[in-house]
Amino acid sequence: MAKRTSKTAAQQCRYYEVDNIFEYMVETYINGNHSTFSELYHELNKEARQDFVEFLFNEVNPQYHREIIKRML
């Protein structure tokens, strides 16, 4: 199966059947599925990645910011 790349947030929501892909990604990370989180992040296009960072700083508990950002790199 080909890797998914350059997908919008809306495309990811439909594909993974979730209401908010960013919430899903954070929950995945918090639940310890770090490799899955990395795959989800790298499937996003540039604009969606920027939107995720904004979501991270506005909606996620600050204790996770550093860990999640390290995993995104």
C-alpha positions in Angstrom: 0.0 0.0 0.0 1.3 3.4 -0.9 2.1 5.9 1.8 -0.3 8.8 2.2 1.4 12.2 1.8 0.3 15.8 1.5 -3.2 15.4 2.8 -5.4 18.1 4.2 -6.9 17.9 7.6 -10.3 17.3 6.1 -9.0 14.4 3.9 -7.4 12.9 7.0 -10.7 13.2 9.0 -12.6 11.4 6.3 -10.0 8.7 5.9 -9.6 7.9 9.6 -13.3 8.6 10.2 -12.8 11.1 13.0 -14.3 14.5 13.7 -11.0 16.3 14.3 -7.8 14.8 13.1 -5.7 17.0 15.4 -7.5 15.8 18.5 -7.1 12.3 17.3 -3.3 12.8 16.8 -2.9 14.2 20.3 -4.9 11.4 21.9 -2.8 8.9 19.9 0.4 10.5 21.3 -0.9 10.7 24.9 -2.0 7.0 24.7 1.6 6.1 23.9 1.3 5.4 20.2 4.2 7.6 19.3 5.1 6.0 16.0 1.5 6.2 14.9 1.4 9.9 15.8 4.6 10.4 13.7 3.0 8.7 10.7 -0.2 10.8 11.0 1.8 14.0 11.3 4.0 13.2 8.2 0.9 12.4 6.2 -0.3 16.1 6.5 0.5 18.7 4.0 2.4 21.9 4.9 -0.7 24.0 5.7 -2.2 21.2 7.8 1.0 20.8 9.8 1.0 24.6 10.5 -2.6 24.3 11.6 -1.7 21.4 13.9 1.0 23.5 15.6 -1.5 26.2 16.2 -3.9 23.7 17.6 -1.2 22.3 19.8 -0.4 25.6 21.4 -4.0 26.7 21.8 -5.8 23.5 22.8 -3.3 21.0 24.3 -2.0 20.9 27.9 1.4 22.7 27.9 3.1 19.7 29.6 2.9 17.8 26.2 4.1 20.6 24.0 7.8 19.8 24.2 7.4 16.0 23.8 5.0 16.4 20.8 7.2 18.9 19.1 10.2 16.6 19.4 8.2 13.7 17.9 7.2 15.9 15.0 10.8 16.5 13.9 
